[in-house]
Amino acid sequence: MTARGPGAARRRTVGTDTAGWVTPVSDDRLPLRVEPVVGLDLAGWARDNAATVDGWLDRHGAVLFSGFTFTGAGGPAPELDPVAFAGVLDGVLGGTPAAYMERSSPRRELARGVFTSTEQPADQPIFLHNENAYQRSLPTRLAFGCVVAATSAGATPLADCRQVLDHLPSAVVDRFRSAGVRYTRVFGNGVGLSWQESFGTDDPQEVERYCAAEDIATSWRSADVLRTEQVRPALSEHPRTGEEVWLNHVGLFGPHGTPPAVRAALVDRLGAENLPLQVSYGDGAPIEDDVHAHIRDAYAAATVARPWRAGDVLVVDNLLVAHGREPFEGDRLVLVGMAGQFQPESVAA
């Protein structure tokens, strides 16, 4: 599928020069694919050519590095593993890998700043989203690394959020621009992450301190059950490109973010008010069913997906491009790291 809109203009091949020994492949599809002309260590090349990577991300939103080599614990390594990926993160993220706070997806940390992309069941899709867009400060850049590709499906679909915005009716955009988004989470009801897993602590007082600093309202229903609410912008302006983008978790936290049969079973078991992930307008009003459908369709119109190959590294501007996950069969190991910090409130939308 090929999508059009801001950031989706025809990609031009960027000539190889001393900045690279690489060939960015001309492609109308997201992401821009970059391959080395000769064997190149990705971490070292990316560190030496940070401005080039920044420019590609500003234009395309995501860059797929394919066919590069890596450096592991014992030196040069032809294959990607958690240790080698930690070195890659140092080169491609443009900053120190960030901690993963306010978690909403189960993950394992395999090395410092290196996580499994998700531990969600293989048969369940993950709706497109910008990583941790419900946080007051969210990461600006993500890097995914494929260690083992699934035998069937399992792609990480991408959607340019500039295009998502273009596909939405203006009335929907205006409503969210003025009202923002209210995210409600319920921890400890036997579904999803516990508050201990999400906030990385067993101390309720530490959770309270964190939430107070991050403008998150808390309500303890018991020692194990915590309800939180936070209001965030739904749109923002990219700090470098100045483009307005659709930047939120309305799709993932809404009714289309969970397979229908799973959602129906959860509502029957818990009640809609106790679902682990909920979303409404910032003023508390429910989001209409047709608006949720418009959002689902806008993402679908902007989505592209390509299969993983072992050794691929995908770098994503988390403000410009949303990502998800296809269901898959077979073994699949995709790693992720994140860096940077952006507060949507700090830039007028």
C-alpha positions in Angstrom: 0.0 0.0 0.0 1.3 3.4 -0.9 0.0 6.5 1.0 0.2 10.1 0.0 0.3 13.4 2.0 2.9 15.4 3.8 6.1 13.4 4.2 4.9 10.9 1.5 6.2 12.8 -1.6 8.3 10.7 -3.9 11.5 9.8 -2.2 14.7 10.8 -4.0 17.8 8.6 -4.0 20.5 10.4 -2.0 23.9 9.8 -3.7 26.6 8.0 -1.8 29.5 10.2 -0.6 32.0 10.4 2.2 29.0 10.8 4.6 28.0 7.2 4.1 29.2 4.5 1.8 25.5 3.7 1.8 22.7 3.8 -0.8 19.3 5.1 0.3 16.9 3.3 -2.0 14.4 5.4 -3.9 11.0 4.2 -2.7 7.5 5.6 -2.5 6.9 3.5 0.5 7.6 4.2 4.2 10.2 3.6 5.5 13.3 4.9 3.5 15.5 1.8 3.0 19.2 2.2 3.4 21.8 -0.4 2.4 25.6 -0.3 2.6 27.7 -0.3 -0.5 30.4 -2.3 1.3 30.3 -4.0 4.7 29.7 -1.3 7.3 29.2 -1.3 11.1 25.9 0.4 11.6 26.7 1.9 15.0 29.9 3.6 13.9 28.4 4.8 10.6 25.4 6.3 12.4 27.5 8.1 15.0 29.6 9.7 12.3 26.6 10.7 10.2 24.1 11.8 12.7 23.0 14.9 10.7 22.3 12.7 7.7 20.1 10.4 9.8 18.3 13.4 11.3 17.5 14.7 7.8 16.2 11.4 6.6 13.9 11.1 9.6 12.6 14.6 9.3 11.6 13.9 5.7 10.6 10.2 5.8 9.7 9.6 9.4 11.4 6.2 9.5 14.6 4.6 8.1 15.2 0.9 7.6 18.9 0.0 7.7 19.4 -3.4 6.0 22.5 -5.4 5.4 24.8 -3.7 7.9 27.2 -5.4 10.3 27.4 -5.1 14.1 29.8 -5.1 16.9 29.1 -7.6 19.7 30.8 -8.4 23.0 33.6 -10.3 21.2 34.1 -7.8 18.3 32.6 -7.6 14.8 29.4 -9.7 14.6 27.5 -10.5 11.4 24.3 -11.1 13.4 22.3 -8.9 15.7 21.9 -9.9 19.3 20.9 -7.8 22.4 24.6 -6.8 23.2 25.2 -5.8 19.6 21.9 -3.9 19.5 22.8 -2.0 22.6 25.8 -0.7 20.6 23.6 0.1 17.7 21.3 2.2 19.9 24.3 4.3 21.0 24.7 5.2 17.3 21.2 5.6 15.9 19.2 7.0 18.8 21.1 10.3 19.1 21.1 10.1 22.8 21.2 7.9 25.9 18.6 5.0 25.8 15.7 6.0 28.0 14.0 4.0 30.8 10.6 2.6 30.1 8.1 4.2 32.5 4.3 4.1 32.7 4.5 0.8 30.8 1.4 -0.4 29.0 2.9 -3.3 27.2 4.7 -6.3 28.8 8.4 -6.3 27.9 11.6 -7.9 29.1 14.8 -5.9 29.4 17.6 -7.9 27.9 20.4 -5.4 28.2 20.7 -1.8 29.4 18.0 0.1 27.5 17.3 -2.9 25.3 13.8 -4.4 25.6 11.8 -7.0 23.7 9.3 -5.0 21.6 6.4 -6.7 23.3 5.3 -9.9 25.0 1.8 -9.7 23.8 0.4 -13.0 22.5 1.4 -13.8 18.9 -2.2 -14.1 17.7 -3.2 -10.6 18.7 -2.5 -7.5 16.6 -1.3 -4.3 18.2 -2.9 -1.2 16.9 -0.7 1.6 15.6 0.4 4.2 18.2 3.2 6.6 19.0 5.2 5.1 21.9 4.0 6.3 25.3 2.0 9.3 23.8 -0.1 9.3 27.0 2.9 10.4 29.0 3.6 14.1 29.8 7.1 13.6 28.1 7.4 10.9 25.5 10.5 9.5 23.6 11.4 11.2 20.4 13.1 8.3 18.7 12.8 4.6 18.6 15.0 1.9 17.2 13.8 -1.7 16.5 16.1 -4.6 15.7 15.1 -7.9 14.2 17.0 -10.8 15.7 14.6 -13.6 14.6 12.0 -13.0 11.9 8.6 -14.7 12.2 7.9 -17.6 9.8 4.7 -15.9 8.8 3.5 -12.2 9.1 4.7 -10.4 12.2 5.6 -7.1 10.5 5.8 -3.8 12.4 3.3 -1.7 10.4 4.0 2.1 10.2 1.8 5.1 9.6 2.9 8.6 8.9 1.0 10.7 11.5 1.0 13.7 9.1 -1.0 11.5 6.7 -3.3 10.2 9.5 -4.1 13.8 10.3 -4.9 14.5 6.6 -7.3 11.6 6.4 -9.4 12.7 9.4 -12.5 14.9 9.1 -11.8 18.5 10.1 -14.5 18.4 12.7 -12.9 15.4 14.4 -9.5 17.2 14.4 -10.9 20.4 15.8 -12.7 18.6 18.6 -9.5 16.8 19.7 -7.4 19.9 19.2 -9.6 21.9 21.6 -10.4 19.2 24.2 -7.4 16.9 24.2 -7.5 13.3 25.3 -8.2 11.8 28.7 -6.5 8.4 29.4 -7.9 6.2 32.1 -6.0 3.1 33.3 -7.0 0.5 35.9 -4.2 -1.6 37.3 -4.5 -4.8 39.4 -7.9 -6.1 38.3 -6.3 -9.3 36.9 -6.0 -8.0 33.3 -3.0 -6.2 31.9 0.0 -4.9 33.8 0.0 -4.4 37.6 0.8 -0.9 38.9 4.1 -2.4 40.2 5.0 -3.5 36.6 3.9 -0.2 35.0 5.7 2.1 37.4 8.7 -0.1 38.2 8.2 0.0 42.0 6.5 -1.8 44.9 6.1 1.4 46.9 2.7 3.1 46.6 4.2 6.4 47.9 6.8 6.4 45.1 3.9 5.9 42.6 2.1 8.9 44.2 5.1 11.1 44.0 5.7 10.1 40.3 2.1 10.7 39.4 1.9 14.1 41.1 5.0 15.2 39.2 3.5 14.0 35.9 0.0 15.5 36.3 -1.6 12.1 36.8 -4.6 11.7 39.1 -4.7 8.6 41.3 -7.4 6.7 43.0 -6.6 3.6 45.1 -9.5 1.1 45.2 -7.4 -1.3 47.3 -3.7 -2.0 47.9 -3.6 -3.8 44.6 -6.1 -1.9 42.4 -5.1 1.6 41.2 -7.0 3.9 38.8 -5.2 6.7 37.1 -6.4 9.6 34.8 -4.3 12.0 32.8 -5.2 14.6 30.2 -2.8 15.1 27.3 -2.9 17.0 23.9 -4.2 15.0 20.9 -2.1 16.9 18.4 1.3 18.5 18.4 3.8 20.4 16.4 7.0 18.6 15.5 9.9 20.6 17.2 12.1 20.4 14.1 9.9 20.3 11.1 7.1 22.5 12.5 4.5 20.1 11.0 1.3 19.4 12.9 0.9 15.7 13.7 -1.7 13.4 15.2 0.0 12.2 18.4 -2.0 10.2 20.8 -3.2 6.8 22.0 -6.9 7.1 21.0 -6.7 4.3 18.6 -4.8 1.9 20.8 -6.8 2.6 24.0 -10.1 2.8 22.2 -12.5 0.0 21.0 -10.5 -0.8 17.9 -7.3 -1.3 19.9 -8.4 -4.7 21.1 -9.7 -7.6 19.0 -13.5 -7.5 19.2 -14.0 -10.9 20.8 -11.3 -10.1 23.4 -12.8 -6.7 24.2 -16.3 -8.2 24.5 -15.1 -10.8 26.9 -13.3 -8.1 29.0 -16.4 -5.9 29.2 -18.5 -8.9 30.2 -16.0 -9.8 32.9 -15.0 -6.4 34.2 -17.5 -3.9 33.0 -16.5 -1.1 30.7 -15.6 1.2 33.5 -12.9 -1.3 34.8 -11.2 -2.0 31.5 -7.4 -1.6 31.9 -7.1 0.9 29.1 -9.8 3.6 28.4 -9.9 6.8 26.5 -12.3 9.8 26.2 -12.2 13.5 25.3 -10.1 15.6 27.6 -13.3 17.0 29.1 -14.5 13.5 30.1 -17.1 13.2 27.3 -17.2 9.8 25.6 -15.7 9.6 22.1 -18.5 8.7 19.6 -18.4 5.4 17.8 -18.3 7.1 14.4 -15.2 9.1 15.5 -13.5 5.9 16.6 -14.3 4.5 13.2 -12.9 7.6 11.4 -9.6 7.2 13.4 -9.4 3.5 12.6 -9.9 4.2 8.9 -7.4 7.1 8.9 -4.7 4.9 10.3 -5.6 2.1 7.8 -5.3 4.6 4.9 -1.8 5.6 6.0 -0.4 2.2 7.0 2.4 0.4 5.2 4.1 -2.8 6.3 7.0 -4.8 5.1 8.3 -8.1 6.4 11.3 -8.2 8.8 14.6 -9.8 7.8 17.0 -10.9 10.5 19.5 -8.1 11.0 17.2 -5.2 10.0 17.3 -2.1 12.1 14.3 0.3 11.9 14.8 3.8 13.3 11.5 5.8 13.8 10.8 9.4 14.7 8.2 8.7 17.4 6.5 12.0 16.8 6.0 11.6 13.0 5.3 7.9 12.7 3.1 5.5 14.6 3.9 1.8 14.7 2.1 -1.5 15.6 2.5 -5.2 15.2 0.9 -7.8 13.0 0.0 -11.2 14.4 2.5 -13.9 13.5 3.4 -17.5 13.5 6.7 -19.1 14.5 9.5 -17.6 16.6 9.9 -13.8 16.5 12.4 -11.7 18.4 12.3 -7.9 17.7 14.2 -5.6 20.1 13.5 -2.0 20.9 15.2 1.0 22.5 14.1 4.6 22.8 15.6 8.0 23.6 14.9 11.7 23.7 12.2 13.6 25.5 9.4 15.7 24.2 6.6 17.5 26.0 3.7 18.2 23.6 2.5 21.1 25.9 5.8 22.9 25.2 5.0 23.5 21.5 1.8 25.2 20.4 -0.4 23.0 18.4 
